Amino acid sequence: MSLESQIRDLAQSVGYAVCRFTTAAPFEDYRQALEDRMRRFPEAADLYAAMRGRVDPCGNAPWVRSIIVAVRHYGKYALPSGLVGHIGRNYLADRRIAACPDSGMPKRMKQGLIALGCRVKAGGVPCRAAGLRAGAVRIGRNGFAYTREHGSWINVEAWRVDAVLTPDEPDPEPLCPSDCRACQDACPTRALVAPYVMRMDQCVAYLTYGAPDPMPTGLAVRMDGWIYGCDACQDACPLNAGRWREDQPAPWLDEAADRLTPAALAALDEATYRDVVQPLFWYIPDTVEGLARWQTNARKALKKELERGEGGF
């Protein structure tokens, strides 16, 4: 059996839905995209500059010869309905949550690659761009990676190895109709300024957990009920219709769900934040300021629900 076949079998046994290979050549298109965003959005230049180190897979590992790309499908979990629309599904089903059944997938993959004789370094590349080049995914007009079967409810992960693997070819078929505007029209802050162009510093996900305080008022009032993350462009995408399966339970969320509603988070106390919320959603730090951010975001969501007549609070 070839090494490529053994690696694909390994990925399948670990739980990945797709496994493909590409070369260790620099991602020049990605470099150009970063430079373009820095010119267009100088206020966000630092956010893009921080990603330059991913352009060259061999930059900090000259022994790398190939990149392995694998796709994890997370659109299979039955998420508590009261959280969907307020907390992004990617974060609710985050494999980095210790209690999530997928939490050990990257470690098992790396250990398996080492057992196959590979020298391995996880990450360090633009995973979506690597997935595109390897034919593992295609990219939607919202900038998200998609597979035909799972839509955009996926994570793309990569490992750099010293083995020379036969590269796979990109999928040549266009993904989105050229006249589709569903994702752009759905973006609450209009951060999706053009097809494939997301302005990071105005994306709702970044605003909920990464943006410095105070948030500009014009953006704050357009967060549309999101407390942590955002699914607006993915929810609106026709390619995602029927792609979330809800085949598996999510007990790590069921136990915490009543403390993650907008009303509960608006009144969040320090102990609950430290013991329940922050361990699940750690982009917001375990500090007084972090607690205040959760409370502020939740109060905005409550206000939006009241305006819509949905909340009953």
Protein Blocks (a to p, Z undefined) as FASTA:
>chain_A
ZZklmmmmmmmmnopabdcdddfbdcfklmmmmmmmmmmmmmlmmmmmmmmmmmpmmlmo
mkbcbdcdddddfklbccdfklgojacfklmmocklmklmklmmmmmmmmmmmmnopacd
eehiafklmmmmnopaccdfkopacdfklomadcddddddfbdcddddddfbdfbdfkbc
klmmmmmnlmambghiacfklgfklmmmmpccdddfklmmmnnopaggcfklmmmpmklg
okanolaccfklmmmmmmmgfklmmmocfklmmmmmmmmmmmbccdfklmmmmmmmmmmm
mmmmmmnopnoZZ
